[in-house]
Amino acid sequence: MSTLPVFRWHLAPDGYATRRQLRARDLRPGGQDVAAQLERPRRRGRPPLVAHLYRVDLAKPVRPMTPGRWRAHAAMMRARRTCPECRRDAGYVIPTSLGSCVTCAYPEEQRAA
């Protein structure tokens, strides 16, 4: 078992990137294993924050969105906007903390206004 190279925060050499950094370049890891780690130290004896790094030269382009993927994405977003109580499109993503649209979650405040 080989150990991964570990770099301190902000000190990774060129040629490595996190998933978000790859995505910003329209790339994805493409099945490659984690090539290195970044560690950000923390205080009071807590373990360091760890970020996985991938090699940029082995990364592959992001797959394009197909019409089927766009339909699936639209259906997923529609489900997140639909209130389970009144079954209306709220026009925004319903917060999971409420579980329903604001009108259904706070009906007494809607009547007072």
URTA-V153180 format. One record per backbone hydrogen bond with DSSP energy under -0.5 kcal/mol. CO is the residue of the C=O (numbers start at 0). NH is the residue of the N-H. E is the energy in kcal/mol with one decimal. If there is no record, write none. Layout:
[[CO & NH & E] [CO & NH & E]]
//
This chain:
[[4 & 36 & -2.4] [6 & 38 & -2.4] [7 & 10 & -2.2] [12 & 15 & -1.0] [14 & 55 & -2.5] [16 & 53 & -3.0] [17 & 21 & -2.4] [18 & 22 & -2.7] [19 & 23 & -2.1] [20 & 24 & -0.8] [21 & 24 & -1.0] [21 & 26 & -2.5] [22 & 25 & -2.0] [25 & 61 & -1.7] [27 & 59 & -2.2] [28 & 31 & -0.9] [34 & 4 & -0.7] [35 & 52 & -2.9] [36 & 6 & -2.9] [37 & 50 & -2.1] [38 & 8 & -1.5] [38 & 40 & -0.6] [39 & 48 & -2.4] [42 & 45 & -1.4] [48 & 39 & -2.7] [50 & 37 & -2.9] [52 & 34 & -2.6] [52 & 35 & -1.4] [53 & 16 & -2.2] [54 & 57 & -0.5] [55 & 58 & -1.0] [59 & 27 & -2.5] [65 & 69 & -2.4] [66 & 70 & -2.2] [67 & 71 & -2.3] [68 & 72 & -2.6] [69 & 73 & -2.5] [70 & 74 & -2.4] [71 & 75 & -2.2] [72 & 76 & -2.5] [73 & 77 & -2.3] [74 & 78 & -2.1] [75 & 79 & -1.6] [76 & 80 & -1.2] [77 & 81 & -1.2] [79 & 93 & -2.3] [80 & 89 & -2.6] [82 & 86 & -1.5] [87 & 82 & -2.4] [87 & 89 & -0.7] [94 & 97 & -0.8] [94 & 98 & -2.4] [100 & 104 & -2.5] [101 & 105 & -2.3] [103 & 106 & -0.6] [105 & 109 & -1.1] [106 & 110 & -1.5] [107 & 111 & -1.4] [108 & 112 & -1.1]]
//
